Amino acid sequence: MKLRIRHSTRYRYRRTVALQPHRLMLVPRGTLDLRVVSTSLELTPAASVDWTQDVFGNLVATAIFSDPTDELVIVSEMDVEQCAPDWPVFRIAPGAHTYPFRYSNGEISDLGAFLHPQHPDAKGEFAAWARRFVLGPSTDTLSLLKDINLGIGGAVSYRIRDEEGTQSPQETLALASGSCRDMSALFIDGARHLGAG
């Protein structure tokens, strides 16, 4: 799929100002499924622009303005090509095809704190909620993860939240609503409570 993205930002000042150098990060990183075909950047007032790449692979434009102005306009346009598969297939390590499974010592060392739930569950109610999705003593791991995802979809309504931070998984379940990040935290902590995180 080909997309054209146009982003325009306009700042107006009460009086004429001298602009300091601006660092602009406007171009997405190219990945296996996203290719940046072309880009353009227009600045008013005109500026000299130096492009660099940071340690994370982001393209960074540094704009140096010489003329004072009472308005700054930044217009970025790009053409990108996205080629993600319609339905991604996530590979699961052979040793983890069936839940419950054991991580190797090396995996435990690498995963560290990511193996443990991030929110306390003193009464065990959240752990009990997560265990509802385990359908037997031996369960297909991908099916288990899909069931948790479906369970969240049935229990939680999407809600736009402008507040900073993430609700605890327990709060998201109690409210039966949350933002994308809240539902993601719920899914992750549910998997961690099962030892499949």
DRENPA-3360 file (N, C-alpha, C; in nm, 2 decimals, always signed):
BEGIN
1 = MKLRIRHS = +0.08/-0.12/+0.00/+0.00/+0.00/+0.00/+0.09/+0.12/+0.00 ~ +0.06/+0.22/-0.09/+0.14/+0.34/-0.09/+0.06/+0.45/-0.02 ~ +0.13/+0.53/+0.06/+0.07/+0.64/+0.13/+0.15/+0.77/+0.11 ~ +0.07/+0.88/+0.11/+0.14/+1.01/+0.11/+0.10/+1.08/+0.24 ~ +0.20/+1.12/+0.31/+0.18/+1.18/+0.44/+0.22/+1.33/+0.44 ~ +0.14/+1.41/+0.48/+0.17/+1.56/+0.48/+0.14/+1.61/+0.62 ~ +0.25/+1.67/+0.68/+0.24/+1.72/+0.82/+0.28/+1.87/+0.82 ~ +0.19/+1.95/+0.87/+0.21/+2.10/+0.87/+0.20/+2.15/+1.01;
9 = TRYRYRRT = +0.30/+2.23/+1.05/+0.29/+2.29/+1.18/+0.32/+2.44/+1.16 ~ +0.24/+2.52/+1.23/+0.25/+2.67/+1.21/+0.26/+2.73/+1.35 ~ +0.36/+2.81/+1.38/+0.37/+2.89/+1.50/+0.36/+3.03/+1.47 ~ +0.28/+3.11/+1.54/+0.27/+3.25/+1.53/+0.31/+3.32/+1.66 ~ +0.39/+3.43/+1.65/+0.45/+3.49/+1.76/+0.39/+3.63/+1.77 ~ +0.38/+3.69/+1.89/+0.32/+3.82/+1.91/+0.41/+3.93/+1.85 ~ +0.54/+3.90/+1.85/+0.63/+4.00/+1.80/+0.74/+3.92/+1.73 ~ +0.83/+3.99/+1.66/+0.94/+3.93/+1.58/+1.03/+3.86/+1.68;
17 = VALQPHRL = +1.07/+3.74/+1.65/+1.17/+3.67/+1.74/+1.28/+3.61/+1.65 ~ +1.39/+3.59/+1.72/+1.51/+3.52/+1.66/+1.49/+3.37/+1.69 ~ +1.49/+3.29/+1.60/+1.47/+3.14/+1.62/+1.60/+3.07/+1.65 ~ +1.60/+2.99/+1.75/+1.72/+2.91/+1.78/+1.72/+2.79/+1.69 ~ +1.83/+2.71/+1.68/+1.83/+2.59/+1.60/+1.72/+2.49/+1.64 ~ +1.65/+2.43/+1.54/+1.54/+2.34/+1.57/+1.59/+2.20/+1.52 ~ +1.57/+2.10/+1.61/+1.59/+1.96/+1.57/+1.46/+1.90/+1.53 ~ +1.45/+1.85/+1.41/+1.32/+1.80/+1.36/+1.34/+1.65/+1.33;
25 = MLVPRGTL = +1.24/+1.57/+1.38/+1.24/+1.43/+1.35/+1.11/+1.40/+1.29 ~ +1.11/+1.40/+1.16/+0.98/+1.39/+1.08/+0.97/+1.27/+0.99 ~ +1.08/+1.19/+0.97/+1.08/+1.08/+0.88/+1.08/+0.95/+0.95 ~ +0.99/+0.86/+0.92/+0.99/+0.73/+0.99/+1.11/+0.65/+0.95 ~ +1.15/+0.56/+1.04/+1.26/+0.47/+1.01/+1.21/+0.37/+0.91 ~ +1.29/+0.34/+0.81/+1.26/+0.23/+0.71/+1.27/+0.10/+0.79 ~ +1.18/+0.01/+0.76/+1.18/-0.12/+0.82/+1.16/-0.22/+0.71 ~ +1.15/-0.35/+0.75/+1.12/-0.46/+0.66/+0.99/-0.44/+0.59;
33 = DLRVVSTS = +0.89/-0.38/+0.66/+0.76/-0.36/+0.60/+0.72/-0.22/+0.57 ~ +0.81/-0.13/+0.59/+0.79/+0.02/+0.56/+0.91/+0.08/+0.48 ~ +0.88/+0.12/+0.36/+0.99/+0.18/+0.28/+0.96/+0.33/+0.26 ~ +1.05/+0.42/+0.29/+1.03/+0.56/+0.27/+1.08/+0.58/+0.12 ~ +0.98/+0.62/+0.04/+1.01/+0.64/-0.11/+1.07/+0.78/-0.13 ~ +1.01/+0.89/-0.08/+1.06/+1.02/-0.10/+1.01/+1.11/+0.02 ~ +1.09/+1.22/+0.04/+1.06/+1.31/+0.14/+1.09/+1.45/+0.09 ~ +1.01/+1.55/+0.15/+1.05/+1.69/+0.13/+1.02/+1.77/+0.25;
41 = LELTPAAS = +1.09/+1.88/+0.27/+1.08/+1.96/+0.39/+1.08/+2.10/+0.35 ~ +0.98/+2.18/+0.38/+0.97/+2.32/+0.35/+0.96/+2.40/+0.48 ~ +1.05/+2.50/+0.50/+1.05/+2.58/+0.62/+1.04/+2.73/+0.58 ~ +0.95/+2.80/+0.65/+0.93/+2.94/+0.64/+0.95/+3.00/+0.77 ~ +1.05/+3.09/+0.80/+1.14/+3.14/+0.70/+1.24/+3.03/+0.66 ~ +1.31/+3.06/+0.55/+1.41/+2.97/+0.50/+1.52/+2.94/+0.60 ~ +1.57/+2.82/+0.60/+1.68/+2.78/+0.69/+1.78/+2.69/+0.62 ~ +1.90/+2.69/+0.68/+1.99/+2.59/+0.63/+1.96/+2.46/+0.71;
49 = VDWTQDVF = +1.96/+2.35/+0.64/+1.92/+2.22/+0.71/+2.04/+2.12/+0.69 ~ +2.08/+2.06/+0.81/+2.18/+1.96/+0.81/+2.11/+1.83/+0.85 ~ +2.13/+1.72/+0.78/+2.07/+1.59/+0.81/+2.17/+1.50/+0.88 ~ +2.13/+1.44/+0.99/+2.22/+1.34/+1.05/+2.13/+1.22/+1.09 ~ +2.20/+1.12/+1.14/+2.12/+1.00/+1.19/+2.16/+0.97/+1.33 ~ +2.07/+0.96/+1.42/+2.10/+0.93/+1.56/+2.13/+0.78/+1.58 ~ +2.17/+0.75/+1.71/+2.21/+0.61/+1.73/+2.10/+0.51/+1.72 ~ +1.97/+0.55/+1.72/+1.86/+0.46/+1.70/+1.82/+0.45/+1.55;
57 = GNLVATAI = +1.89/+0.52/+1.46/+1.86/+0.51/+1.32/+1.76/+0.61/+1.27 ~ +1.72/+0.71/+1.36/+1.63/+0.81/+1.32/+1.70/+0.92/+1.24 ~ +1.64/+0.97/+1.13/+1.69/+1.08/+1.06/+1.65/+1.21/+1.13 ~ +1.75/+1.29/+1.16/+1.73/+1.42/+1.23/+1.77/+1.53/+1.15 ~ +1.68/+1.63/+1.13/+1.72/+1.75/+1.05/+1.74/+1.86/+1.15 ~ +1.85/+1.93/+1.14/+1.88/+2.05/+1.23/+1.86/+2.17/+1.14 ~ +1.77/+2.26/+1.17/+1.74/+2.38/+1.09/+1.80/+2.50/+1.16 ~ +1.88/+2.58/+1.09/+1.94/+2.70/+1.14/+1.88/+2.82/+1.07;
65 = FSDPTDEL = +1.81/+2.90/+1.14/+1.74/+3.02/+1.08/+1.82/+3.15/+1.10 ~ +1.83/+3.23/+1.00/+1.91/+3.35/+1.01/+1.83/+3.47/+1.02 ~ +1.70/+3.47/+0.97/+1.62/+3.59/+0.97/+1.52/+3.59/+1.09 ~ +1.50/+3.70/+1.15/+1.40/+3.71/+1.25/+1.26/+3.69/+1.19 ~ +1.16/+3.65/+1.26/+1.03/+3.62/+1.20/+0.92/+3.63/+1.31 ~ +0.80/+3.65/+1.27/+0.69/+3.65/+1.36/+0.60/+3.52/+1.33 ~ +0.65/+3.43/+1.24/+0.58/+3.31/+1.21/+0.68/+3.20/+1.17 ~ +0.66/+3.08/+1.21/+0.74/+2.97/+1.17/+0.65/+2.86/+1.11;
73 = VIVSEMDV = +0.67/+2.82/+0.99/+0.59/+2.71/+0.92/+0.68/+2.60/+0.88 ~ +0.64/+2.48/+0.93/+0.72/+2.35/+0.89/+0.62/+2.26/+0.82 ~ +0.66/+2.23/+0.69/+0.57/+2.14/+0.61/+0.66/+2.02/+0.57 ~ +0.62/+1.90/+0.61/+0.69/+1.78/+0.58/+0.60/+1.69/+0.49 ~ +0.65/+1.65/+0.38/+0.57/+1.55/+0.30/+0.66/+1.43/+0.27 ~ +0.59/+1.32/+0.26/+0.67/+1.19/+0.23/+0.57/+1.09/+0.16 ~ +0.63/+1.01/+0.08/+0.57/+0.90/+0.02/+0.63/+0.78/+0.08 ~ +0.54/+0.69/+0.13/+0.59/+0.56/+0.19/+0.52/+0.45/+0.13;
81 = EQCAPDWP = +0.58/+0.33/+0.14/+0.52/+0.21/+0.08/+0.52/+0.11/+0.20 ~ +0.40/+0.06/+0.23/+0.38/-0.03/+0.34/+0.35/-0.17/+0.28 ~ +0.42/-0.27/+0.33/+0.40/-0.40/+0.27/+0.38/-0.51/+0.38 ~ +0.32/-0.48/+0.49/+0.30/-0.57/+0.59/+0.20/-0.68/+0.55 ~ +0.22/-0.80/+0.60/+0.12/-0.91/+0.56/-0.02/-0.88/+0.63 ~ -0.12/-0.93/+0.56/-0.26/-0.90/+0.61/-0.28/-0.96/+0.75 ~ -0.22/-1.08/+0.78/-0.24/-1.14/+0.91/-0.10/-1.20/+0.95 ~ -0.03/-1.13/+1.04/+0.10/-1.17/+1.08/+0.10/-1.31/+1.15;
89 = VFRIAPGA = +0.20/-1.39/+1.12/+0.22/-1.52/+1.18/+0.34/-1.51/+1.28 ~ +0.31/-1.52/+1.41/+0.42/-1.51/+1.51/+0.47/-1.65/+1.54 ~ +0.60/-1.66/+1.52/+0.66/-1.79/+1.55/+0.68/-1.81/+1.70 ~ +0.65/-1.92/+1.74/+0.67/-1.95/+1.89/+0.78/-2.06/+1.89 ~ +0.88/-2.04/+1.98/+0.99/-2.13/+2.00/+0.93/-2.27/+2.02 ~ +0.99/-2.38/+1.96/+0.94/-2.51/+1.97/+0.91/-2.56/+2.12 ~ +1.00/-2.52/+2.21/+0.98/-2.56/+2.35/+0.86/-2.49/+2.42 ~ +0.81/-2.38/+2.35/+0.70/-2.31/+2.42/+0.56/-2.33/+2.34;
97 = HTYPFRYS = +0.56/-2.42/+2.25/+0.43/-2.45/+2.17/+0.32/-2.48/+2.27 ~ +0.35/-2.55/+2.38/+0.24/-2.60/+2.47/+0.26/-2.53/+2.60 ~ +0.15/-2.48/+2.66/+0.16/-2.42/+2.79/+0.11/-2.52/+2.89 ~ +0.17/-2.53/+3.01/+0.28/-2.46/+3.06/+0.41/-2.50/+3.00 ~ +0.51/-2.41/+2.99/+0.64/-2.44/+2.94/+0.74/-2.38/+3.04 ~ +0.87/-2.42/+3.02/+0.98/-2.37/+3.11/+1.07/-2.29/+3.02 ~ +1.11/-2.17/+3.07/+1.22/-2.10/+3.00/+1.35/-2.16/+3.03 ~ +1.45/-2.15/+2.94/+1.58/-2.20/+2.97/+1.65/-2.10/+3.06;
105 = NGEISDLG = +1.76/-2.14/+3.13/+1.83/-2.05/+3.22/+1.88/-1.92/+3.14 ~ +1.92/-1.94/+3.02/+1.96/-1.83/+2.94/+1.85/-1.73/+2.91 ~ +1.73/-1.78/+2.88/+1.61/-1.70/+2.86/+1.57/-1.63/+2.98 ~ +1.58/-1.70/+3.10/+1.54/-1.63/+3.23/+1.64/-1.52/+3.25 ~ +1.77/-1.54/+3.23/+1.86/-1.43/+3.25/+1.84/-1.31/+3.15 ~ +1.81/-1.34/+3.03/+1.78/-1.24/+2.93/+1.65/-1.16/+2.96 ~ +1.55/-1.23/+3.00/+1.42/-1.17/+3.02/+1.41/-1.09/+3.16 ~ +1.48/-1.14/+3.26/+1.49/-1.07/+3.39/+1.35/-1.03/+3.44;
113 = AFLHPQHP = +1.34/-0.90/+3.47/+1.22/-0.85/+3.53/+1.09/-0.86/+3.44 ~ +1.11/-0.88/+3.31/+1.00/-0.90/+3.22/+0.92/-1.02/+3.24 ~ +0.97/-1.12/+3.32/+0.90/-1.24/+3.35/+0.80/-1.22/+3.46 ~ +0.81/-1.11/+3.54/+0.73/-1.09/+3.66/+0.62/-0.99/+3.63 ~ +0.50/-1.01/+3.69/+0.40/-0.91/+3.68/+0.44/-0.78/+3.73 ~ +0.40/-0.67/+3.67/+0.44/-0.53/+3.71/+0.35/-0.47/+3.82 ~ +0.23/-0.53/+3.84/+0.14/-0.48/+3.94/+0.10/-0.58/+4.05 ~ +0.10/-0.54/+4.17/+0.07/-0.63/+4.28/-0.07/-0.68/+4.27;
121 = DAKGEFAA = -0.09/-0.81/+4.32/-0.22/-0.88/+4.31/-0.23/-0.95/+4.44 ~ -0.24/-0.88/+4.56/-0.23/-0.94/+4.69/-0.34/-1.04/+4.71 ~ -0.46/-1.02/+4.66/-0.57/-1.11/+4.68/-0.58/-1.22/+4.57 ~ -0.49/-1.21/+4.47/-0.49/-1.32/+4.37/-0.60/-1.31/+4.27 ~ -0.68/-1.21/+4.27/-0.80/-1.20/+4.18/-0.76/-1.18/+4.04 ~ -0.65/-1.10/+4.01/-0.61/-1.09/+3.88/-0.55/-1.22/+3.82 ~ -0.47/-1.29/+3.90/-0.42/-1.41/+3.86/-0.53/-1.51/+3.83 ~ -0.64/-1.51/+3.91/-0.75/-1.60/+3.88/-0.82/-1.56/+3.75;
129 = WARRFVLG = -0.83/-1.43/+3.72/-0.88/-1.39/+3.59/-0.80/-1.45/+3.48 ~ -0.67/-1.44/+3.49/-0.58/-1.48/+3.38/-0.59/-1.64/+3.37 ~ -0.60/-1.71/+3.48/-0.61/-1.86/+3.47/-0.74/-1.91/+3.41 ~ -0.84/-1.82/+3.40/-0.97/-1.86/+3.33/-0.94/-1.90/+3.19 ~ -0.84/-1.85/+3.13/-0.81/-1.88/+2.98/-0.73/-2.01/+2.96 ~ -0.68/-2.07/+3.07/-0.61/-2.20/+3.05/-0.72/-2.31/+3.05 ~ -0.73/-2.37/+2.94/-0.84/-2.47/+2.92/-0.81/-2.61/+2.96 ~ -0.69/-2.64/+3.01/-0.66/-2.77/+3.05/-0.52/-2.78/+3.10;
137 = PSTDTLSL = -0.48/-2.90/+3.14/-0.34/-2.92/+3.19/-0.23/-2.89/+3.09 ~ -0.27/-2.90/+2.96/-0.18/-2.88/+2.85/-0.26/-2.80/+2.74 ~ -0.21/-2.68/+2.72/-0.29/-2.59/+2.63/-0.19/-2.54/+2.52 ~ -0.24/-2.53/+2.40/-0.17/-2.47/+2.29/-0.14/-2.32/+2.33 ~ -0.01/-2.28/+2.33/+0.02/-2.14/+2.37/-0.04/-2.04/+2.29 ~ -0.03/-2.05/+2.15/-0.09/-1.95/+2.07/-0.24/-1.93/+2.09 ~ -0.31/-2.04/+2.11/-0.45/-2.04/+2.14/-0.48/-1.97/+2.27 ~ -0.39/-2.00/+2.37/-0.40/-1.93/+2.50/-0.39/-1.78/+2.49;
145 = LKDINLGI = -0.29/-1.73/+2.41/-0.27/-1.59/+2.39/-0.39/-1.53/+2.32 ~ -0.44/-1.60/+2.22/-0.55/-1.55/+2.14/-0.68/-1.54/+2.23 ~ -0.69/-1.64/+2.32/-0.81/-1.64/+2.41/-0.80/-1.52/+2.51 ~ -0.68/-1.49/+2.56/-0.66/-1.38/+2.65/-0.70/-1.25/+2.58 ~ -0.65/-1.24/+2.45/-0.68/-1.12/+2.37/-0.83/-1.11/+2.35 ~ -0.90/-1.22/+2.31/-1.05/-1.21/+2.30/-1.12/-1.18/+2.43 ~ -1.07/-1.24/+2.54/-1.13/-1.21/+2.67/-1.12/-1.06/+2.70 ~ -1.01/-1.00/+2.67/-0.99/-0.85/+2.69/-1.09/-0.78/+2.61;
153 = GGAVSYRI = -1.10/-0.82/+2.48/-1.20/-0.75/+2.39/-1.34/-0.76/+2.44 ~ -1.38/-0.87/+2.50/-1.51/-0.89/+2.55/-1.54/-0.82/+2.68 ~ -1.43/-0.79/+2.76/-1.45/-0.74/+2.89/-1.42/-0.59/+2.90 ~ -1.35/-0.54/+2.80/-1.30/-0.40/+2.81/-1.34/-0.32/+2.69 ~ -1.40/-0.20/+2.70/-1.44/-0.12/+2.59/-1.32/-0.01/+2.57 ~ -1.30/+0.02/+2.45/-1.19/+0.12/+2.42/-1.24/+0.26/+2.46 ~ -1.15/+0.33/+2.52/-1.19/+0.47/+2.56/-1.06/+0.55/+2.54 ~ -1.08/+0.67/+2.48/-0.97/+0.76/+2.46/-0.94/+0.82/+2.60;
161 = RDEEGTQS = -0.81/+0.82/+2.64/-0.77/+0.88/+2.76/-0.65/+0.97/+2.74 ~ -0.67/+1.10/+2.78/-0.56/+1.20/+2.76/-0.47/+1.20/+2.88 ~ -0.51/+1.14/+2.99/-0.43/+1.14/+3.11/-0.30/+1.07/+3.09 ~ -0.19/+1.11/+3.15/-0.06/+1.04/+3.14/-0.07/+0.91/+3.21 ~ +0.02/+0.82/+3.17/+0.04/+0.69/+3.24/-0.06/+0.59/+3.19 ~ -0.04/+0.47/+3.25/-0.12/+0.35/+3.22/-0.20/+0.31/+3.34 ~ -0.33/+0.27/+3.32/-0.40/+0.22/+3.43/-0.34/+0.08/+3.47 ~ -0.36/+0.04/+3.60/-0.32/-0.09/+3.64/-0.42/-0.19/+3.57;
169 = PQETLALA = -0.38/-0.31/+3.54/-0.47/-0.41/+3.48/-0.60/-0.43/+3.56 ~ -0.58/-0.43/+3.70/-0.70/-0.45/+3.78/-0.80/-0.33/+3.76 ~ -0.74/-0.21/+3.75/-0.83/-0.09/+3.73/-0.90/-0.10/+3.59 ~ -0.83/-0.14/+3.49/-0.89/-0.16/+3.36/-1.00/-0.26/+3.36 ~ -0.98/-0.37/+3.43/-1.09/-0.47/+3.44/-1.21/-0.41/+3.52 ~ -1.18/-0.34/+3.63/-1.29/-0.29/+3.72/-1.37/-0.18/+3.64 ~ -1.30/-0.10/+3.57/-1.37/+0.01/+3.49/-1.43/-0.05/+3.36 ~ -1.39/-0.16/+3.32/-1.43/-0.23/+3.19/-1.41/-0.13/+3.07;
177 = SGSCRDMS = -1.30/-0.05/+3.09/-1.27/+0.04/+2.98/-1.13/+0.09/+2.99 ~ -1.07/+0.12/+2.88/-0.93/+0.17/+2.88/-0.88/+0.21/+2.74 ~ -0.77/+0.27/+2.74/-0.70/+0.31/+2.61/-0.62/+0.19/+2.56 ~ -0.56/+0.20/+2.44/-0.48/+0.10/+2.38/-0.37/+0.05/+2.48 ~ -0.30/+0.15/+2.54/-0.19/+0.12/+2.63/-0.24/+0.05/+2.76 ~ -0.37/+0.08/+2.80/-0.42/+0.01/+2.92/-0.45/-0.14/+2.88 ~ -0.51/-0.16/+2.76/-0.54/-0.30/+2.72/-0.41/-0.38/+2.70 ~ -0.31/-0.31/+2.65/-0.18/-0.38/+2.63/-0.12/-0.42/+2.76;
185 = ALFIDGAR = -0.12/-0.33/+2.86/-0.07/-0.36/+2.99/-0.15/-0.48/+3.06 ~ -0.28/-0.48/+3.03/-0.37/-0.59/+3.08/-0.32/-0.72/+3.02 ~ -0.31/-0.72/+2.89/-0.26/-0.85/+2.82/-0.13/-0.89/+2.87 ~ -0.03/-0.80/+2.88/+0.10/-0.84/+2.92/+0.11/-0.89/+3.06 ~ +0.04/-0.82/+3.15/+0.04/-0.87/+3.29/-0.03/-1.00/+3.31 ~ -0.14/-1.02/+3.23/-0.21/-1.15/+3.23/-0.12/-1.26/+3.19 ~ -0.04/-1.24/+3.08/+0.05/-1.35/+3.04/+0.16/-1.37/+3.14 ~ +0.21/-1.26/+3.21/+0.31/-1.27/+3.31/+0.26/-1.35/+3.43;
193 = HLGAG = +0.13/-1.33/+3.47/+0.08/-1.40/+3.58/+0.07/-1.55/+3.55 ~ +0.06/-1.58/+3.43/+0.06/-1.73/+3.39/+0.20/-1.78/+3.37 ~ +0.30/-1.70/+3.38/+0.44/-1.74/+3.35/+0.47/-1.76/+3.21 ~ +0.39/-1.69/+3.12/+0.41/-1.70/+2.98/+0.45/-1.57/+2.92 ~ +0.50/-1.48/+3.01/+0.53/-1.34/+2.96/+0.66/-1.33/+2.90;
% end
